[in-house]
Amino acid sequence: MGNTNSNLGAVEKWGRFQMLAQPGFRFINPFAGEYLAGILSTRSRSLEVRVETKTKDNVFVQLVCSIQFRIVKANADDAFYELQNPKAQIQVYISLTVVV
């Protein structure tokens, strides 16, 4: 079995991104301005998106799309700072791109 702990911590120093803290013991020095800004899960997650679209012959169809997504460790800092609400952003993206 692999590592079951799939969380990463975003550490900031004086309000700027400093590093990603891997699972395990880590000392963060608050007197030097370091703090844990948040925790990211790198586990795979599932999201069901209901989409209504119109076909080429003018028939409305409802689809249920099951989306699997996860945070890539190499880009975890981008995911933490650039995505405010990932599930809502994925739903909008899917609803705008599904064409039957």
N, C-alpha and C positions, 0 to 999 in steps of 0.2 A: 504494500500500500504506500501511496505517496504522502506528501504533507497534507494533513487535513485542515490546517489553518490557512485560509485563503484571504486574509485581510492585509491591507497595506495602510500605513498611516502617512498622511501628508503633514510634514513638519515645516513650520514657518519660523523665520527669524526676523524679528522687527517688522512683521507684516508681509514679508516676501518669501516665496517658496524657497526652501532650503534643500530638502531631500525627501525621498520616500523611505519610510521606516519599514523594514522587512519584519516578519513575525519573529517573536522572541524578545528577550530582555533588551531594552534600549534606554539609556539615560538621556533625558531632555533637560537642559539647564534653563529654567525660567529666568534666572538672574542675568543670563546672556541674551535674553530676548527670544529664546526658543519656546515654542509651544506646539501642541498637536492640534492642527486646524481641522482635521476630520479623518474619518476612516473609510476606506473603499473596499468593497468586496470584489474579488476577482473570480467568484464562482459564476458558472453559467446560469443564466436566468431565462425564463420564458415569458412571453407576452402575447396575448391574443388580441388581434386588432380586427374589428368589424369594419368592412369597407363596403360602401354602396357605390356602384359605378354603372355607367351606361354603355352598352355594347354598340357595335357599329350599326346594328339593325334597330336601334332605339328601344332596347329592352333594358330595364333596370334590374341589376343582379346584386344580391348581397353575398359577400364572401367573408369567411373567417380565416384570417392568416395567422398562423402560429409562428412567432419570431423567436429565435434563440439568439441571445447576445451575451457577451461578457467583456470585461475590461482587460485589455492587453497590458501586462505589467510594464512594458517598455513605454507605453503612452498613458500611464495612469495619472500623471500630473495634468496632462491635457484634459482627460476625462473629469478630473476633480474641479478644475477651474473653468472649463468651457461649457460644460453641460449642467444647466440649472435643474432641468427635469428630464432625464433621459427617456423615460417611458413616454411622456407626452411628445417629445421631439421625434421619437421613432414612429409613434402613431400618425403624426402629421406627415412625416416623410412617406410612409407607406400609403396613406390615403391620397397623396398627391401623385404617386408614381404608378399605382395599380391601374392598368388599362386592359380591358378585355376586348 
